[in-house]
Structure formats: C-alpha cells, structure tokens
C-alpha cells in the first residue's frame, strides 16, 4: 500500500544573518519539533503562490520577492513529503508584524534545535565554515580543519586530474568561481561547498540566474554590490578590504567601523576579508561578520 504524498512550500526568512523559526504543536505531523514556516500546496496554486500565501497567513508579512532554494524529497514511516523551498529577506519595517510564536535564531543555534528529519539538508546548507582560506593550491584541502573551507582562486585551466582525485569530503570544503564550476562534471558540481562570483560577475546577473540547490557567495566592495547580492538571492558575501593588503595595495581599506556599517545592511552572512588572520574572527563578529577569509595568514 502506497503512502500518502504531499507537496509543501517552505520559506526561509532572513534578517541580518538570522533565520525565522517556529514550533510545531503536538497534534501536528512531526509535532513537538521546531519548523520553518510554510504549508501544503493547495489545488490550483503554484508553489511560489503557496509559499507567499502561507507566510502571510502564518507569519503575518506579505513578502513579494522570493528566490528558489532547493527541492527536497523525504520519506517518513507514514508519509512522503516533497519540500519546495524558497528564501527571502524580511525588511526591518515588517519585523513588528511578525506573529507569535515565530522567533529569530542564529544559524549556529539551528544545530541545537530539534527539527524534523526532512530539514537536515536545509540546515546543513545554512551553516557555513567560519574561516575561508584563499589559495591556488588544491593540496591545501587535505590539511584544513573542520571549520575552514578553501576558495581555489586560480587563473589557470582546470586541473582535471587534480579535481577528479578529490574525495566528496574534500569537495565539500571547496569553493570555486562560477566559470570553473560550469566546467566541472555533475558529481563535482553537486558536492562543492559553494560557487564564488566576482563583483563584476555579480552585476552581470539577473534575478533567477543563480544555480539552485547550492551555496553561492559574492565578492562585494561597497553598498551597491551588497544590496545587489541580497536582492539576487545569494547565500553569503565576501566584503573587502577591511585593512590594507599586499595583494591589492592600491585599494582603500574600509576599516572596522565602515565594514560594520556595510555588513549590517546584509541579511545574509558576511565574511570579512583583507589584511586579516584567523585570530581576527572575534573582532570581525563584533562588527556583524559571520566569518573571516584570507590568503597569507590562513
């Protein structure tokens, strides 16, 4: 006998790096657990229409701009569910309209909350490593600690043999530029940690151009590029340079005060970059950063 099957629209709502989370009542399926807002898709409505309707009914805010996040199929003992995920930023003026019992949680806190099993992959994608090492040496992947990913910044042709030798675990710590990602095989594309976009590539994009079901991170240097990255549905951004660097000696450093003002504009995680080392994580987080990135000191 086949199990009942339902399609559910789920929303990931972000505000200044935090995620909106609620609680499932005991009488609900998978009750007494935390949840992201959403609900069943009704007959005659599109998935995105269902998401918009559910968020207005459950949360109390009318979000118009949504970005596709992922589609996840999960089979419980009694039910098959297909989760259609979207994400959106919540403007400050909407915060007062959010109904109870919805609350904001940091991304790291999500790991401590008891969610239904179908949500495991969602939470995994929302969590980033706090350190990004930038290097043109792929062999560095084998020496990274658990909380560090490698952005492979190279101008040379793809080293197919070197990439093909990487394990799934190593790929899961690797960030590559979009031009390189497009040349990878399907297996490699699926397992890399994130796709990187230069600021120039960021401004070439239109809404809906980003690959779905994989993290995307944009290089930003000013308020306009930060706004663009948020509007296009990026997962995170690199903001630089915080301090003077040998790599870009002609660039004017932001300094921590200006960095904080810019980082506070973003609803997605911001990585501080430029003249920093891993020991700067604490000061970076005090200035609204999620993590830090660098070359020589990492």
LINCOR-V501783 format. One record per residue. N is the residue number from 0. PSI is psi in whole degrees, -180 to 180 (NA if undefined). BURIAL is + if it has 9 or more other C-alpha atoms within 8 Angstrom, else -. D_FIRST is the distance of its C-alpha to the first C-alpha in Angstrom with 1 decimal. Layout:
BEGIN
n & psi & burial & d_first
N & PSI & BURIAL & D_FIRST
N & PSI & BURIAL & D_FIRST
END
This chain:
BEGIN
n & psi & burial & d_first
0 & 127 & - & 0.0
1 & 153 & - & 3.8
2 & 154 & - & 6.6
3 & 146 & - & 9.6
4 & 132 & - & 12.3
5 & 155 & + & 15.9
6 & 131 & + & 19.3
7 & 133 & + & 22.1
8 & 125 & + & 25.8
9 & 140 & + & 27.7
10 & 132 & + & 31.5
11 & 109 & + & 33.7
12 & 127 & + & 37.1
13 & 145 & + & 40.2
14 & 116 & + & 43.7
15 & 50 & + & 46.4
16 & -7 & + & 44.0
17 & 163 & + & 41.8
18 & 139 & + & 38.2
19 & 128 & + & 37.0
20 & 145 & + & 34.5
21 & -165 & + & 33.2
22 & 133 & + & 31.3
23 & 129 & + & 27.9
24 & 160 & - & 28.3
25 & -34 & - & 26.7
26 & -1 & - & 24.5
27 & 159 & - & 23.0
28 & 134 & - & 19.9
29 & 44 & - & 21.4
30 & 170 & + & 24.5
31 & 39 & - & 27.9
32 & 163 & + & 27.9
33 & 160 & + & 30.0
34 & 159 & + & 28.8
35 & 150 & + & 30.2
36 & 149 & + & 30.5
37 & -174 & + & 28.0
38 & -178 & + & 25.1
39 & 145 & + & 22.5
40 & 126 & + & 23.6
41 & 158 & - & 24.2
42 & 132 & - & 24.0
43 & -3 & - & 27.3
44 & 150 & - & 28.4
45 & 168 & - & 28.6
46 & -45 & + & 27.4
47 & -37 & + & 31.0
48 & -40 & - & 31.7
49 & -41 & + & 28.8
50 & -47 & + & 30.3
51 & -43 & + & 33.8
52 & -46 & - & 32.7
53 & -40 & + & 30.8
54 & -35 & + & 33.8
55 & -41 & + & 36.2
56 & -42 & - & 34.3
57 & -42 & + & 33.5
58 & -34 & + & 36.4
59 & 11 & + & 39.1
60 & 145 & + & 40.2
61 & 89 & - & 40.1
62 & 129 & + & 39.7
63 & -33 & - & 40.3
64 & 116 & - & 40.3
65 & 152 & + & 37.0
66 & 134 & + & 36.3
67 & 135 & - & 33.0
68 & -51 & + & 32.1
69 & 167 & + & 28.8
70 & 123 & + & 25.1
71 & 129 & + & 22.8
72 & 131 & + & 19.0
73 & 140 & - & 17.6
74 & 114 & - & 14.2
75 & 176 & - & 14.3
76 & -31 & - & 12.3
77 & -1 & - & 11.0
78 & 144 & + & 11.7
79 & 130 & + & 12.7
80 & 142 & + & 16.3
81 & 115 & + & 18.9
82 & 121 & + & 22.4
83 & 110 & + & 25.2
84 & 138 & + & 28.4
85 & 159 & + & 31.9
86 & 155 & + & 35.1
87 & 156 & + & 38.4
88 & 142 & + & 41.7
89 & 113 & + & 42.7
90 & 152 & - & 46.4
91 & -39 & - & 48.7
92 & -15 & - & 49.4
93 & -13 & + & 45.8
94 & -38 & - & 45.6
95 & -18 & - & 47.1
96 & -9 & - & 44.4
97 & 129 & + & 41.4
98 & 161 & - & 39.9
99 & 152 & - & 39.1
100 & 33 & - & 37.2
101 & 137 & + & 37.1
102 & 157 & - & 39.3
103 & 134 & - & 40.6
104 & 146 & + & 40.0
105 & 158 & + & 41.5
106 & -40 & + & 39.2
107 & -35 & - & 40.1
108 & -27 & - & 39.2
109 & -30 & + & 35.6
110 & -22 & - & 35.2
111 & -6 & - & 36.1
112 & 147 & - & 33.5
113 & 100 & - & 30.1
114 & 159 & + & 27.6
115 & 152 & + & 23.8
116 & -30 & - & 22.8
117 & -15 & - & 22.0
118 & -5 & - & 25.8
119 & -46 & + & 27.2
120 & -32 & - & 27.9
121 & -50 & - & 29.5
122 & -38 & + & 31.9
123 & -40 & - & 32.7
124 & -30 & + & 33.9
125 & -21 & - & 35.9
126 & 128 & - & 37.9
127 & 156 & - & 40.8
128 & 153 & + & 43.2
129 & -11 & + & 46.5
130 & 133 & + & 48.7
131 & 115 & + & 48.9
132 & 132 & + & 51.3
133 & 123 & + & 52.7
134 & 156 & + & 53.8
135 & 10 & - & 54.1
136 & 104 & - & 53.4
137 & -25 & - & 49.8
138 & -17 & - & 50.8
139 & -23 & + & 51.0
140 & -34 & + & 47.2
141 & -12 & - & 47.4
142 & 9 & - & 49.7
143 & 146 & + & 48.0
144 & 176 & - & 47.1
145 & -27 & - & 43.7
146 & 25 & - & 44.8
147 & 136 & + & 46.4
148 & 162 & + & 45.2
149 & 123 & + & 47.4
150 & 112 & + & 48.2
151 & 96 & + & 49.4
152 & 107 & + & 52.2
153 & 146 & - & 53.8
154 & -4 & - & 55.6
155 & 169 & - & 55.3
156 & 154 & - & 53.0
157 & 134 & - & 49.6
158 & 87 & - & 49.9
159 & -43 & - & 47.0
160 & -41 & - & 47.6
161 & -40 & - & 47.9
162 & -41 & - & 44.7
163 & -23 & - & 42.7
164 & -10 & - & 43.8
165 & 139 & + & 42.3
166 & 168 & - & 39.3
167 & -36 & - & 36.3
168 & -41 & - & 37.9
169 & -41 & + & 41.2
170 & -34 & + & 39.7
171 & -7 & + & 38.0
172 & 8 & + & 41.6
173 & 131 & + & 43.1
174 & 131 & + & 44.1
175 & 155 & + & 45.3
176 & 155 & + & 46.9
177 & -36 & + & 45.0
178 & -36 & - & 47.2
179 & -42 & + & 46.2
180 & -38 & + & 42.5
181 & -23 & - & 42.4
182 & -5 & - & 43.7
183 & 160 & + & 41.2
184 & 169 & - & 38.4
185 & -40 & - & 34.8
186 & -46 & - & 34.2
187 & -42 & + & 37.4
188 & -38 & + & 36.8
189 & -37 & - & 33.4
190 & -13 & + & 34.9
191 & 152 & + & 38.3
192 & -40 & + & 38.9
193 & 160 & + & 40.4
194 & 132 & + & 42.2
195 & 141 & + & 45.8
196 & 128 & + & 47.7
197 & 163 & + & 51.5
198 & -38 & + & 53.0
199 & -38 & - & 54.1
200 & -33 & - & 50.6
201 & -44 & + & 49.3
202 & -6 & - & 51.6
203 & -10 & - & 50.5
204 & 153 & + & 47.0
205 & 164 & - & 45.6
206 & 132 & - & 42.6
207 & -5 & - & 39.4
208 & -22 & - & 41.0
209 & 141 & + & 39.7
210 & 145 & - & 37.0
211 & 152 & - & 33.7
212 & 24 & - & 31.7
213 & 146 & + & 34.9
214 & 142 & + & 37.8
215 & 133 & + & 41.0
216 & 135 & + & 44.4
217 & 142 & + & 47.6
218 & 125 & + & 51.2
219 & 150 & + & 53.2
220 & -2 & + & 56.9
221 & 178 & - & 57.5
222 & -37 & - & 56.1
223 & -44 & - & 55.3
224 & -33 & + & 53.1
225 & -46 & + & 51.3
226 & -40 & + & 50.6
227 & -44 & + & 49.4
228 & -41 & + & 47.0
229 & -42 & + & 45.5
230 & -31 & - & 45.3
231 & -11 & + & 43.5
232 & 27 & + & 40.7
233 & 158 & + & 41.9
234 & -27 & + & 40.5
235 & 173 & + & 43.9
236 & 153 & + & 47.5
237 & 123 & + & 50.6
238 & 122 & + & 53.7
239 & 166 & + & 57.1
240 & 139 & + & 59.8
241 & -44 & + & 60.2
242 & 170 & + & 63.4
243 & 143 & + & 65.7
244 & 155 & + & 64.4
245 & -28 & - & 66.0
246 & -40 & - & 63.3
247 & 73 & - & 64.2
248 & -22 & - & 67.7
249 & -9 & - & 68.4
250 & 138 & - & 65.4
251 & 120 & - & 66.3
252 & 147 & + & 64.4
253 & -39 & + & 62.6
254 & 159 & - & 63.5
255 & -35 & + & 61.2
256 & -46 & - & 62.2
257 & -36 & - & 61.4
258 & -47 & + & 58.2
259 & -41 & + & 57.0
260 & -39 & - & 57.8
261 & -43 & + & 55.8
262 & -33 & + & 52.9
263 & -17 & + & 52.5
264 & -21 & + & 51.9
265 & 140 & + & 48.6
266 & -2 & + & 45.2
267 & 159 & + & 43.8
268 & 140 & + & 45.0
269 & 130 & + & 48.6
270 & 127 & + & 50.0
271 & 137 & + & 53.8
272 & 145 & + & 55.5
273 & 100 & + & 59.2
274 & 22 & + & 61.6
275 & 164 & + & 59.1
276 & 170 & + & 58.1
277 & -29 & + & 55.2
278 & -10 & - & 57.4
279 & 3 & + & 57.5
280 & -44 & + & 53.8
281 & -47 & - & 55.0
282 & -35 & - & 57.5
283 & -43 & + & 55.1
284 & -28 & + & 52.5
285 & -17 & - & 55.2
286 & 33 & + & 55.8
287 & 19 & + & 52.2
288 & 153 & + & 51.0
289 & -39 & + & 47.7
290 & -172 & + & 49.2
291 & 153 & + & 52.0
292 & 152 & + & 52.4
293 & 177 & + & 55.4
294 & -80 & - & 57.0
295 & -44 & - & 59.9
296 & -1 & - & 59.3
297 & NA & + & 55.7
END
